[in-house]
């Protein structure tokens, strides 16, 4: 799996950037949201036939409190069958 994010100044272009290091400053509620997102993404990839490099999941799609001022995290399936 690979994690991607968008640079703040590149939100309009939405060019994903591969994250080599990630620092998260989160409340306990936000940690729960992130864990749930990762668990749901894992389950989704296990229950379908994901396409390497194409199948992906956006945090913003599962976070009901998400707004455009919040960060997005994209998980891309990158496992060879």
Backbone bond lengths (Angstrom), bond angles and torsions (degrees), N, CA, C in turn:
res aa  C-N    CA-C-N  psi(-1)  N-CA   C-N-CA  omega(-1)  CA-C   N-CA-C  phi
1 X - - - 1.445 - - 1.525 108.53 -
2 X 1.296 115.23 149.01 1.451 120.81 175.00 1.520 107.71 -125.98
3 X 1.311 116.59 144.11 1.463 121.57 176.81 1.521 107.97 -107.15
4 X 1.318 116.01 135.41 1.456 121.76 179.61 1.520 109.89 -127.76
5 X 1.289 115.82 153.24 1.447 122.69 173.20 1.515 108.35 -140.45
6 X 1.306 115.99 173.91 1.457 121.26 177.61 1.516 108.50 -112.82
7 X 1.315 116.42 138.69 1.450 120.21 174.82 1.521 108.45 -67.49
8 X 1.305 117.12 141.61 1.470 120.85 -177.99 1.521 111.82 -55.01
9 X 1.328 117.53 -42.23 1.454 120.72 -177.86 1.524 112.59 -76.96
10 X 1.353 117.76 -4.12 1.459 121.62 -176.94 1.527 112.04 -116.71
11 X 1.334 117.51 21.89 1.457 120.49 -175.90 1.524 112.44 -63.07
12 X 1.305 117.69 -35.32 1.465 119.89 -178.99 1.525 110.78 -68.75
13 X 1.335 117.00 -40.51 1.458 120.59 -179.94 1.527 110.98 -74.69
14 X 1.320 116.33 -25.86 1.462 123.29 -178.48 1.518 112.51 50.39
15 X 1.320 115.50 47.65 1.456 121.36 175.45 1.521 107.74 -88.35
16 X 1.344 117.92 114.45 1.466 118.56 -178.09 1.514 112.10 -69.31
17 X 1.324 115.06 143.13 1.458 121.95 177.15 1.518 107.98 -116.25
18 X 1.348 116.75 129.57 1.457 119.80 177.91 1.517 108.90 -68.13
19 X 1.324 116.09 133.63 1.454 121.25 -179.02 1.524 109.47 -93.74
20 X 1.327 116.28 120.36 1.456 120.92 175.97 1.519 109.86 -93.99
21 X 1.302 116.14 -26.02 1.456 122.46 176.85 1.517 106.54 -145.70
22 X 1.308 115.49 144.03 1.454 120.37 -177.40 1.511 108.80 -137.69
23 X 1.310 117.31 127.52 1.450 122.20 174.89 1.518 107.48 -111.58
24 X 1.322 116.00 124.75 1.454 120.89 -179.53 1.523 109.28 -115.31
25 X 1.308 116.90 130.20 1.457 122.50 173.36 1.517 104.70 -114.34
26 X 1.335 116.51 104.46 1.454 121.33 -168.64 1.518 112.12 -130.76
27 X 1.313 115.01 149.04 1.459 120.49 169.09 1.529 107.28 -79.80
28 X 1.308 117.29 169.81 1.461 120.50 177.09 1.521 111.03 -60.83
29 X 1.315 117.40 -38.40 1.473 120.87 177.95 1.524 111.18 -64.45
30 X 1.329 117.05 -40.15 1.462 120.62 179.70 1.525 111.28 -69.03
31 X 1.334 117.30 -33.33 1.467 120.15 175.03 1.517 109.12 -62.07
32 X 1.320 116.73 -43.15 1.466 120.89 177.88 1.531 110.63 -60.15
33 X 1.327 117.42 -45.14 1.466 121.71 179.22 1.528 110.24 -58.99
34 X 1.323 116.90 -45.06 1.468 121.14 -179.07 1.530 111.16 -65.82
35 X 1.318 117.03 -44.65 1.467 119.87 178.43 1.520 111.24 -61.58
36 X 1.310 116.88 -43.51 1.471 121.11 179.61 1.533 110.08 -62.34
37 X 1.323 116.45 -42.72 1.467 121.62 178.53 1.526 110.57 -59.25
38 X 1.331 117.13 -46.73 1.461 120.53 -179.35 1.531 111.40 -66.19
39 X 1.323 117.58 -39.52 1.468 120.92 177.20 1.524 110.91 -64.88
40 X 1.328 116.65 -43.62 1.467 120.69 179.31 1.526 111.36 -64.68
41 X 1.330 116.74 -39.14 1.465 120.95 178.09 1.523 110.27 -63.95
42 X 1.311 117.15 -44.75 1.461 121.52 178.34 1.528 110.46 -59.60
43 X 1.316 116.77 -47.30 1.467 121.30 -179.83 1.528 110.81 -62.24
44 X 1.336 116.41 -41.28 1.466 119.89 179.87 1.521 111.15 -62.98
45 X 1.324 116.90 -44.58 1.457 120.51 179.51 1.525 111.65 -66.37
46 X 1.330 117.68 -29.80 1.462 121.42 178.62 1.524 112.53 -75.87
47 X 1.330 116.95 -25.58 1.464 121.12 -173.75 1.525 114.36 -99.18
48 X 1.310 117.23 1.58 1.460 121.82 176.87 1.528 107.74 -132.00
49 X 1.290 116.99 179.52 1.464 120.42 173.75 1.526 107.00 -102.33
50 X 1.349 117.17 90.07 1.458 119.34 -176.76 1.525 111.48 -71.01
51 X 1.314 115.16 152.71 1.464 122.03 178.72 1.527 107.68 -103.33
52 X 1.343 115.57 122.80 1.457 120.58 -178.15 1.533 111.06 -56.90
53 X 1.328 115.89 129.38 1.454 122.33 177.72 1.517 114.68 80.21
54 X 1.331 117.72 -8.89 1.463 121.28 -178.53 1.530 111.10 -114.18
55 X 1.339 116.61 -50.45 1.465 120.36 -178.62 1.527 109.21 -64.10
56 X 1.312 115.72 131.38 1.455 119.78 -176.25 1.519 110.58 -153.48
57 X 1.311 114.96 167.06 1.453 121.80 179.94 1.523 108.78 -139.67
58 X 1.348 116.09 135.85 1.468 122.32 179.27 1.521 110.33 -104.05
59 X 1.309 116.57 131.83 1.464 121.24 174.40 1.522 110.67 -57.20
60 X 1.315 117.55 -39.99 1.467 120.85 -176.60 1.533 112.24 -60.35
61 X 1.338 117.47 -25.68 1.461 120.40 -179.41 1.519 112.89 -76.35
62 X 1.329 118.01 -22.47 1.457 119.80 -177.70 1.524 113.31 -109.07
63 X 1.317 117.75 -7.73 1.462 122.44 -177.46 1.530 107.96 -95.61
64 X 1.338 116.47 102.90 1.470 120.23 -175.51 1.522 112.16 -62.75
65 X 1.335 118.32 -26.07 1.453 120.80 179.30 1.512 113.78 -91.30
66 X 1.344 117.59 8.01 1.459 120.95 -175.97 1.521 110.98 -68.35
67 X 1.330 115.59 142.48 1.466 121.85 173.41 1.525 107.67 -136.46
68 X 1.327 118.14 161.99 1.474 120.47 -178.14 1.531 114.28 -57.17
69 X 1.331 118.23 -19.73 1.465 119.59 177.82 1.530 111.93 -82.03
70 X 1.331 117.52 -9.19 1.456 122.75 178.86 1.530 109.66 -88.13
71 X 1.338 117.24 155.57 1.463 119.37 177.02 1.521 111.28 -73.67
72 X 1.299 116.90 156.16 1.458 122.74 172.65 1.522 106.52 -115.08
73 X 1.314 116.11 150.71 1.450 122.31 176.51 1.515 105.89 -129.76
74 X 1.325 117.20 131.62 1.445 122.23 -178.22 1.530 107.97 -116.74
75 X 1.338 116.39 125.78 1.452 121.52 176.27 1.521 107.09 -106.31
76 X 1.334 116.49 123.27 1.464 122.65 -177.20 1.526 108.46 -110.12
77 X 1.332 115.86 130.61 1.463 121.31 177.88 1.523 108.59 -66.97
78 X 1.341 116.35 127.26 1.462 119.25 -176.65 1.527 110.54 -142.76
79 X 1.324 116.69 41.13 1.453 122.09 179.53 1.506 109.58 -112.04
80 X 1.303 116.65 133.67 1.462 119.59 177.26 1.521 108.02 -80.56
81 X 1.351 117.38 136.50 1.459 119.65 -179.20 1.517 112.68 -64.68
